[in-house]
Amino acid sequence: MFRLFLFLVSYGLMILSVGNLILYLNYRTLGYSWKVVFKFIFQTTEFYMAIGACIIICAVVLDLGFDRSTDKL
Protein backbone atom coordinates (compact mmCIF):
# COMPACT_ATOMS: atom_id res chain seq x y z
CA MET A 1 0.00 0.00 0.00
CA PHE A 2 2.90 2.33 0.78
CA ARG A 3 4.42 1.69 -2.64
CA LEU A 4 1.14 2.60 -4.33
CA PHE A 5 0.94 5.84 -2.34
CA LEU A 6 4.59 6.62 -3.16
CA PHE A 7 3.93 5.94 -6.84
CA LEU A 8 0.84 8.17 -6.96
CA VAL A 9 2.54 11.05 -5.16
CA SER A 10 5.65 10.92 -7.31
CA TYR A 11 3.58 10.59 -10.48
CA GLY A 12 1.56 13.64 -9.52
CA LEU A 13 4.70 15.64 -8.78
CA MET A 14 6.19 14.61 -12.08
CA ILE A 15 3.09 15.64 -14.03
CA LEU A 16 2.95 19.04 -12.33
CA SER A 17 6.66 19.76 -12.69
CA VAL A 18 6.93 18.65 -16.33
CA GLY A 19 3.81 20.70 -17.12
CA ASN A 20 5.47 23.78 -15.66
CA LEU A 21 8.69 23.04 -17.55
CA ILE A 22 6.74 22.91 -20.80
CA LEU A 23 5.09 26.23 -19.95
CA TYR A 24 8.53 27.77 -19.46
CA LEU A 25 9.17 27.14 -23.16
CA ASN A 26 6.85 30.10 -23.81
CA TYR A 27 9.77 32.36 -22.94
CA ARG A 28 11.06 31.49 -26.40
CA THR A 29 8.18 33.43 -27.95
CA LEU A 30 9.22 36.50 -25.95
CA GLY A 31 12.51 36.62 -27.81
CA TYR A 32 14.84 34.70 -25.51
CA SER A 33 17.34 32.32 -27.08
CA TRP A 34 17.20 28.56 -26.54
CA LYS A 35 20.38 28.75 -24.47
CA VAL A 36 18.85 31.22 -22.02
CA VAL A 37 15.57 29.31 -21.81
CA PHE A 38 17.24 25.97 -21.07
CA LYS A 39 19.63 27.60 -18.60
CA PHE A 40 16.60 28.98 -16.77
CA ILE A 41 14.79 25.63 -16.89
CA PHE A 42 17.80 23.76 -15.47
CA GLN A 43 17.95 26.17 -12.52
CA THR A 44 14.31 25.80 -11.42
CA THR A 45 13.12 23.56 -8.62
CA GLU A 46 10.58 21.95 -10.97
CA PHE A 47 13.43 20.43 -12.95
CA TYR A 48 14.88 18.79 -9.85
CA MET A 49 11.44 17.67 -8.69
CA ALA A 50 10.86 16.01 -12.07
CA ILE A 51 14.18 14.17 -11.86
CA GLY A 52 13.53 13.07 -8.28
CA ALA A 53 10.00 11.91 -9.09
CA CYS A 54 11.29 9.97 -12.10
CA ILE A 55 13.87 8.22 -9.91
CA ILE A 56 11.21 7.31 -7.33
CA ILE A 57 8.84 6.00 -10.01
CA CYS A 58 11.61 3.87 -11.51
CA ALA A 59 12.50 2.52 -8.07
CA VAL A 60 8.88 1.63 -7.29
CA VAL A 61 7.99 0.15 -10.68
CA LEU A 62 11.25 -1.75 -11.17
CA ASP A 63 11.17 -2.90 -7.53
CA LEU A 64 14.59 -1.48 -6.69
CA GLY A 65 15.70 -1.46 -3.09
CA PHE A 66 13.26 -4.10 -1.87
CA ASP A 67 14.78 -7.37 -0.69
CA ARG A 68 12.51 -10.28 -1.57
CA SER A 69 14.79 -13.09 -0.48
CA THR A 70 13.05 -15.74 1.60
CA ASP A 71 16.22 -17.45 2.77
CA LYS A 72 16.02 -16.63 6.45
CA LEU A 73 17.70 -18.75 9.08
C-alpha positions in Angstrom: 0.0 0.0 0.0 2.9 2.3 0.8 4.4 1.7 -2.6 1.1 2.6 -4.3 0.9 5.8 -2.3 4.6 6.6 -3.2 3.9 5.9 -6.8 0.8 8.2 -7.0 2.5 11.0 -5.2 5.7 10.9 -7.3 3.6 10.6 -10.5 1.6 13.6 -9.5 4.7 15.6 -8.8 6.2 14.6 -12.1 3.1 15.6 -14.0 3.0 19.0 -12.3 6.7 19.8 -12.7 6.9 18.6 -16.3 3.8 20.7 -17.1 5.5 23.8 -15.7 8.7 23.0 -17.5 6.7 22.9 -20.8 5.1 26.2 -20.0 8.5 27.8 -19.5 9.2 27.1 -23.2 6.8 30.1 -23.8 9.8 32.4 -22.9 11.1 31.5 -26.4 8.2 33.4 -27.9 9.2 36.5 -25.9 12.5 36.6 -27.8 14.8 34.7 -25.5 17.3 32.3 -27.1 17.2 28.6 -26.5 20.4 28.8 -24.5 18.8 31.2 -22.0 15.6 29.3 -21.8 17.2 26.0 -21.1 19.6 27.6 -18.6 16.6 29.0 -16.8 14.8 25.6 -16.9 17.8 23.8 -15.5 17.9 26.2 -12.5 14.3 25.8 -11.4 13.1 23.6 -8.6 10.6 22.0 -11.0 13.4 20.4 -13.0 14.9 18.8 -9.9 11.4 17.7 -8.7 10.9 16.0 -12.1 14.2 14.2 -11.9 13.5 13.1 -8.3 10.0 11.9 -9.1 11.3 10.0 -12.1 13.9 8.2 -9.9 11.2 7.3 -7.3 8.8 6.0 -10.0 11.6 3.9 -11.5 12.5 2.5 -8.1 8.9 1.6 -7.3 8.0 0.2 -10.7 11.2 -1.7 -11.2 11.2 -2.9 -7.5 14.6 -1.5 -6.7 15.7 -1.5 -3.1 13.3 -4.1 -1.9 14.8 -7.4 -0.7 12.5 -10.3 -1.6 14.8 -13.1 -0.5 13.1 -15.7 1.6 16.2 -17.5 2.8 16.0 -16.6 6.5 17.7 -18.7 9.1 
